[in-house]
Amino acid sequence: MFLRRKKSRKSQAADLLGNYLKIEAATKAAKGASKAAKGTAAYKAAQKTPAPGRVPLIAAVIAAVVGTAALVVAKARGGKDESSDDA
């Protein structure tokens, strides 16, 4: 059993700054991904189709963007990347 040691103010500030920068980077990446998705052919085709047919296409594009953003956030937080096998 480990006793937790109290972090110094400098260490707390450094951790806070590091976490803030990770979240900012993930936010900017997600914003860039959404802008990139709006430039895709699927999104542009969805804009030209009639309203009832447009809903599934736009939903698919949004789902792809959200999935990409979730991967970026997980990677920025230091999550394990399942796509790379080091074994």
Secondary structure as UniProt FT lines:
FT   HELIX           9..38
FT   HELIX           41..48
FT   HELIX           51..76
FT   TURN            77..78
FT   TURN            82..83
//
